[in-house]
């Protein structure tokens, strides 16, 4: 067992809420247009000297006003006093922010100034315009700067040859499925980051490495690179078979390979280059990377789990010194910060935070950290953390209008499944909740199932959250068996039992809320995306007698065809079904919602991106066709052009949110009956009070 030194939560949050700017008498409630236009911080990088924090803020386009598309990504800068200023703002898309080693400039990737593909830019902190540093014909995907600031290692696809390009221009553009995808390569380029004028380097030298790269980092010595390679550029291989390698820069050869056993997350050299840390899966059947492990460089061919008994999922880390790592972990519905040494000594562990931290950036001294964190009352912001005493101070306020919003109570709820398994989830009570009164319930089932919902900001275009609560709903987010945040064993509980005990957990959670006296049993709706869409389809068929409405998004209806049309078949086999279709065809049929369509009496709204490679749109079409043919309850299918496994563009997100709410209001609060008109008056929705 580990001995943890804990710190009082009150101390952790002494400065945090003081900076949040909460209004004394909020008067407004969240509306769909408010959710559509909420800004959030998506990344934060503290400078090596600890005096600055560069962060990216996502700024959604306003539906019906701006040209449709994904949210803009702006670059902002915080100084040591916490004063923030926009650095590159407006209609821009800034990504992959890094500091130069001397803390004097910020580098980033963007398509601007006539670029055809993403290029590397640099902008000085003390003033001046951005200058382009590096370009590549196929576009730069990610990069790392050497410690001396003279070389860039970066990732880019290998461009087509002249012959390939000529044939393509003649119309021969056939796709050889999963065979002709261009691999991502590692490139090296010499640069002069100290130059005062634009000196653009084009291309560089490609390393001849077998496989497709997804990560590259310089060692502190500058003599080696850490490179993550998968066998092929397919999504499946990048999910399940990425491996860490150490490459000698001079020869371009791999000199060390570390066989991480399954899924892989963050990787990073220690300051002295003698260790590589990584967030890895525990084994090939582990559904989600979450073990913090280290390997010695040179030498080790496998990594050692530093906290093997910690039942949580580490999500980010940073090296404090040559032997100590600071980490962030998802622990049940909270997050926690801590420190651990390479000899497996847990030096410190803070109390679970009252915010949900999702990233971590540490200065060179290892004393100041910038984290991105959200809470039940705000989306992601920059939070400054002092390492050691773990004091926190919120640094940014991206949505000051939220200070005037009334928020419903949000809390963790616990229940016991029918087989005795203890379970947890998040409950948002109706805004004007009155004890003793029963309310309609929207249950939002997360995807994965290897993910979870934390007790933070839960409202989005596909999740009613506080908008639903303001309209009189209770909103419930169950973390059923198979969820992350509770260690490897818990995350495996649903394997080889699709739609079995995992979905029974959902019913048991609803029954718990009914027994609490909170929920009206006759007015329960279910929704979710991906695996949550699968649950919604199951609720509309197998468990139709329990749900008065279902909204299924990019969900599964037929496991037999799903495993043959997804872009992650090996992931489905290794961490989900644990068997092949031909080994047990009855299992795949029995765990498919279309098997039980005759049970359907639940009005079902089905939505899907037309370009979804993960769950093929035919999954939604199959369920829609059978339910419509049966004609036992209203059903509607909405397809989004240009969207994939989840909506990214402003119009599609806004439309989805409105349709979800309207369906639930009609069948859980209204008269029910026929489906509502398929048209939506967007202008009227934009003018909602």
N, C-alpha and C positions, 0 to 999 in steps of 0.2 A: 504493500500500500504506500501511497505517496503522502508525505507530510506537507501540507500547504500552509503558507502564511497568507491569511486573508486580511482585507482592508474593508472598513465599513463603507457601505453603499452611500451613506450620507456624505462621507468625505469625497467619494468619487464624483458626486454630482453637485458639489458645493458651488462651482462656477457655472455648471452646465445650464441649469434652468434660469440663472440670472441673465444669461445672454439670449434666452429664447424669445423675449419680448411678448409674453402672453398678455392679451388684453384683459381688462377687469370685467367687462360686461359684453361678451360676444353676442351678436344679434343675428348673424347669418347662418345658413346651412349649406353644405356642399351640394352643388348641382353638377350634372354631367359636363357642362362646358367648363366648370372650374377644374374638374379632373383632367379634361383634355388639354388644358393650358398650364398645368402645374410644372414648374421647373424643378430640376434636381441635380445634385452633384453626382457625377459618374466616375470620377477619378481624382485623386489628390496625391501630389508628390512633394515632399519636403526637400528643401535644398540641402546639399551636403553639410553646409555650415549651420544649418538650422534656423536661418534668419528669414527664409521665405517659404511659402507654400504655393505652388502652381496647381490650379485645379480646373477641371473641365465641368462646365454646367450645360446640361441638356435643356434646350429651349424649344418646346413643341411649336409647330405651326398651328395657327388658329384656323379651325375648320370654317369653310365658306368665305374666308377673307384672304388667307395666304395661298400661294400655289401649293397644291398638295405634295406631300412627301414626308420623309422621316424628319425627326427633330433636328434642329441645328445643334452644334456642339461648340461652345465658346470657351476661350481661354481667359481665366481670371487669375489674379495674383494677390496673395495675402502677405503683408509684411509682419515683422516680429511683434508689432503692437496689435495685430489683428485687424488692421485696416485693409479693406479689399477694394480692388479696382479692376475694371474690365481691361483686358490686355489686347485681345483680338476678339471682337464681338460683332454681332450682326448675323448676316446670312452666310455663316462659315461652318465648316466641319473640320475641327481640329481633333487630332487623335494622337495617341502614343507619346504623351509628354514625358520628356526626360530633362534632367539638369546636366549642364556641362560640369566636369569635375571641379572647376574653380568657383562654382555657384554664381557665375556672372551672366549666364545666358541660359535660355530654355530652347530645347529642340523639340520638334513635333513633326507629324506627318499631316499632309493636307494636299488637296487638289486645288490649285489656285494659279493665277497669273498665266492662264493658257495651258496649264498642265493637262495632259491626257490621262495620266495616272498619278497615284499618290507619290509625292516627292518629300524629301527631308528638308526642313527649314530650320533656321536659327534666328532667335530674336534676343537682343541684349536686355537685361533687366533694367539698366539705367537709362534706357531710351534708344530710339532708333527704329528703323524698319526691319521687317523680316527679310532675310536673304536665303535664297535657295542654296543648299549645300550639296545635295546628292539626288540624282535621278536614276531611274531604271526603266527600260522600255516596257516591262510588264507591270510596273508599279511596286513600290516598297511596301511590304506587309508589316514588318516590325524590324527593330534594330537595337544595337547596343553600342555604346561609346567606350573605347578603351580608356584605361585609367589615366594615361598620359594625354588623352584628348586628340590623338593624331590619327586614329583609325576607327572606321565604322565596320562592324559586322552586321549584316542585314539579311533579311529573307525576301526573296522574290522568285516568281516562277521563271522557268527557263523559257525564253521567247521562242516563237516559231522560227524555224530556219527559213531562208529565202525561198527554197523549193516548196516548203509547206505553205508559206504565205501565198505563193503564186497559184498553187492548186486550189487553195481556199477561195481566192478571188475569182476562180473559174466556176464557182458554185458547188464544189465538192466539200460540203460542210456536214457530212453525216457524222453522227456521234457513235463511237464504238463504246458501248456502255461499260463503265468501270475500267476501261483499258486505256483510253486515250486522254485521261485527265492529266494536265501538266503537273509534274512534281514541283514542290517548292524547294528551292536550293538555297544554300548558304553562300553569301558573297562577301568579299572583303574589299574595302576601298580606303585609300589614304586621303585624308582631308586636312584642311587648315581651319579649325574652328575659331582661331584668333584673328583671322583676316577681317579687315574692316570693309572690304568690298566683296561683291558676289563673285565667288569662284566655284562654279558648279562642276562637280565630278559626275560623269556619266558612266554608269555601269560599275566596273571593277573586275575582280577576279573571282570566278566561281570555284568553290571547292568540290572535288569529285567524290561525293559521299553517296552511298547507296541508300535509297529511301527518300521520303519526303519530310522536310523539316518544318517544325512548328515553333521552335524557340532557339535562340542563340544568346550567349552571354560570355563576355570576356572574363578570364580569370584576372585577379589583381596583378599577377606578374606580367600579363600581356603575352604569355607564351602559349596559353591553351585557351580553348573555347569549350564551354558546355553547350552541347547541341542535343536537341530532342528530335528523334527521327521515328517515323512510322514506316512500315514496309511499303505502303502505297499511299497516294493522296486521297483514298476513299474516306468517307466520314467514319465508316465502321472501324477501319484501322486506326484512325486518329482518336477514336473513343477508347479502344481496347488494347492497342498494341504499340503505343508510344514508348520508347525507351531512351534512357539518358546515356550520352556518350561524351567522353572527353577527347577533343581533337587537338593534335599538335599543330600550331599555326604554321610553322616553317614547312613541314612536310605535307600538311593537309590530310594526314592519316589519323584514324581513330586509334588512340593509345590506351583507352580504358572504356569498358562498357559495363553499365550497371543495370542488372535485370530487375527493375521494379516489376512487381507481380500483378499487373493489371492497369486500371485507370491511373492517370497521372495529372497532377495539377502544377502548382508553382515549383520552380527549381531555382536554386541560387548558390553561388560560391560564398564561402566564408571570407572575411577580410584578408586573411593570409593565404587563401587559395588552397588550404589543406583539407577542406571538407566541402562536400556538396550536400545541401539540404534539399529535401523535396517533400511535397505532399502527395502521397501515393495511396493506392488501394492496399488492403491487407493481403489480398490474394486475387486470383483471376475472376472469382465469382463475387467479389465485393462490389456492390452496386455503385459506390461513389468513393472517389478519392477523399481521404480525410485523416490519414495517419501521417504524422510528422516524423520523417526519417532522415538519417544522415549516412553518408558513405565517405570513407577516407580517400583522398586524392594525393598520390596515385595509390592503387592497390585494390580496394574493395570491388567486388563484382555484385554485391547486393548491399542494400541499405538497412540500417538498424532502426526499428521503431523506437522513438524516444519515450513514448508514453503509452505502452501497449495496453494498460488497464484503464485508460481514460475513455469513458463511454460518451464520446462526443465526436464532432467532425471539425478538425482544424481547417480553416478556410484561407488563412494568410499567415506569412511570417516575415521577419526581417532579422538580420544578424546584428546583435548588439556589440559583440566583440568576437574574437577568434573562436570562442568556445561556447557562446551563449546566444540563444535564439529567443526573440520576443514573438509571441504568436497570438492569433485571434481564433477562437473556436465557437462553433454553433453548439450550444448545450441546451437540449430540449427547446423551449421557446425563447431562450435568451442567448446572449453571447458573453464570452469571457475572454479577458486578456491574461497573459501569464508569461513566464520565462522558464526555459529549460536549457540544460547544458548538454554538450555532446556525449558526456558520460552518463546521461539519463537521470541527472539530478534535477528535479523540479524545484527551481530556486524560489519561485514566487507564483502565486495565483491570486488574481483579484477576485472580489465578489462578482457574481453575475451582474452585468451592466443593466442600466435602466434604458439603454438605447441599444440598437442592433448594429454592431460594427460589421462592415463587409469588406474592408481593405485596410492595409497598414503600410505606412511609409516611415522610415526611421532616418534621423540625421546620422552623420558619421560618428559623432560622439556617443551615440546610442542613448541619449537622454530625452530627446524630444521626438514625438511621433505625430503624424497626421493620419487620421482615420476618416473614412467615409461612414456615416452612421445615420440611421433613421429612427423614428420613434412613433408611437401611436398618434402623435399630433403634428408630425411633419415628415415629408419625404427626405431623401438622403441629403446631408449637409457635411461640411468639413468640421471635424472636432479635433481640437488639440489635446494631446495626452502627454502628461509627464510620466516617463517610465520610472517605475519604482514605487512611488506613492499613488500612481494611477489617477491623479487628479485630472479632471476633464473640463474643457471649456469649448462651448460651441462657438465657431468662428464665422459662420455664414448664415444668412437668412435669405433664402432664395425666393420665398413666398410670403412676404409680410402680410398679405391679405388674409392669411390663415389665422392671424391674431384676432380677427373679428368673426371667426367661425365657431359655432357651437358644436362640440364633439360629444358623441355618445360614449358611455362607459365601455371600456374594452378590457378584457381580463382573460387569464388562463383558466380553462375548465378541465376537470379530470373525471374520467369514468372508467368503469370496469367492463371489459368485453364479456360476452357469454361464456368464454372459455377461461376467464380469470385474468387475462392480460390487462395490465394497467395502461391506460391511454390518456392522451392530453390533446388539447386544441385551443384555439382562440375563439372567443365569443365577443361579438359587438352587440350590445343590447340596443333596443330601439331608443331613439333619442329622448323621447318623453316617457321613458319606461315607468310603469306603475306596478308595484308588487301586487301579485294576485291576479293580474290580468294576463291572458294568453295572447300571443302574437304570431303572425305568420313568420315562417323561417325560410331563409335562403341558405342552403348548405353549399359552400364553395369547396370543391375537392381539388387539391393540388395535383400537379402532374408528376411524372417520374416513373414509378412512385418514389424514386430516390431523391426527394427534396422534402422541404417542410415549410410551414408558415411560422414565422417568429412573431413575438408580441411587439411589433413595430408598425410601420405604415403598411396597411393592407388594402388600400383603395386604389383601383386602377381601372382602365377601360374594360377589363374582363372580370373585375372583382368588385361587387357593389360596396362592400365596406361601409364607410361613413355615409355615402350617398344612400345606400339601402336603409341604414339606420334612421336617417333623416326622413325617410318616407314611411316609417312605421314598421320596418322589418327587423327581426333579429337576424344576424348574419353569423354563420358558424363555419370555422375553418378546422376540420379535424386532421390531426396528424396520426393517421392510421398506421398499423404495422407495415413495415417496409419504408417508412419515412427516415430521413436523416436526422442528425442531432442527438441520437441516443446510442451511438456506437455501431460497430459492424454487425453484431449478432442481431440486433433489433431490425436493422435495415435489410436483413436477409429473410425475415420471417414470412414474407409473402411469396418467396420464390417457389416455382413449380405449383402454385396454387392461385393462379390468376382469377380474380373476381370471387375468390373464396372467402377466407376469414378476413382478408383485408377490406372487402366491401361489406361484410357483416359488421365490421367495426363501425362503419358509417351509420348503419341502422341503430346499433347499440348507442352511439353518441346522440342521435336524434331522440331515442327513447329516454336517455338521461335528461335531456332538456325538457321533454314532456313531463317526466316525473318531478322535475324541479318546479313545475307549474308555470314555466315560461312560454312554452310553445303549444299552439293549437295543432293537434295531430292531423286534422283535416286540411291544413294549409301549409304544407311543407313542399318546398321546391329544391331542386338539385341542379348544380351547374359546375362546370370545370372544363379545362382544356387539356388536350393530349391524354395522359392517363386519367386525368380528371374528367375528360370528355368520355372516356371509356366507362368511368363510374356513372356518368350522367346517362349514357345509353343503357347501362345495366339497370339504373333506377327507373328508366322509362319502360323497361320490358320485364326483366326477372322480378324486380321489386316494384312494379307499377302500382300495386295496391297501397304503397306507402308514400307516393309522391303525386301532388296535384299539378306539378309543372316540372319540365326538364328543359335545360338549355345546354346542348352538347356542342363543344367547340373542338375542332381538329381531333376528334375522338375515334376510338376503335369500335367497330361493330361486328367484325368477322375476323377472328384470329387466324383462321385457316388462310385467308388471302392476305392478311396483314403481314405475316412473316415473310411472304414472298414478294411484297411490293415496297417494303421499307428500305431505307438506306442504311439501317443498322441491324442487319439480320444476326450477326454474331453477338452483338450486345444483347439482343433479345434472347438469344440462346443461353449465353453465359451468365447473365445476371437477372433474368426474368423467368423464362419457362424452364430452363435447365433440361430441355428435351427437344428433339427434332420433330417436325411435323409427321414424318413417316414412322417415327417410333411409337407415337400415340395419337393418331388422328382424332380419336374420339375426345381426347382431352381438349384439343383446340376447338372442336365444334361445340362441346359442352360449355366452354368458357366464352362463348360468343353471344352478344345480345341478340343477334338475328335469330338465334335458336329459340328465343322466347317471345317473338313479336306478337304472338296471339294473346299474350297476357296484357298487351298494351291498352291502357285506358288513360294514359297520361299525355296531355298536350305537350308536344315536343318540338322545340325550335332547334334546328341543326345549322351550324355555321362552319365554313371551312375556307382556307386559302386555296386557290386553284393551282398554285405552284408548290404545294406542300410535298417535300421529298421524304419526310419522316413518316407521316401517316397519310397515305395516298387519299386524295379526295373521293375516290371510289368507296372508301369506308363510310363516308357520310351518304353518298348516293345510294348504296345498298340499303341502309337503314331507312332512308327516306322513302325509297320505292316500295319496300315491304309495308311500312306503316301506312303509306298513302293508299296502297292497294287494299289493305285490310279495312281502312276507313273507320276505325273504332274511336279515334280521337284526332283532333287537329294536329297537323304536322306541316312544317315549312322548312325549306332548304335555302340557305343564303350562301352564295359563293363569292369570294372576294378575288377579283382579278389582280394579279401582280403581288399577291401575298402568299406566304409560305406557311410554316408551322408557327402561326401566331402573326397577328397584324402588326405592321411597322409604320404604316403611313397614317397621317392625321385623320383623313376622311374615313378610312376603314375602321379605325379605332373608335371614332365618335359614333359612327353608324352602329357598330357592334354594341357599344354601351347602351345606346338608346333602345335597341331591339331587345336586349337582355332585360332591361328594367321594365319595358312595356309588357313583355310576356309574363314576367313575374307579377306585375301589378294586376293584370287582367285575370290571371288564374289563381292567385293567392289572396287578392284583396277585392277584386271586382266580381262581375257577374259570370265570368267564364264564357262558355259557348264557343262560337266560331272564332277562328284566328283573327287578330286585328288586321286592318288594311295593311298591305305590304308597303305602301308608300309612307314616307316620313317627312314631316314638315320641318326641315332643319332650321329654317329661319325662326320659326316659333320656338324651337328648343334653345336657340341662341339667346332669345329674349326672355328666357325663364327667370323669374325673380330669385 
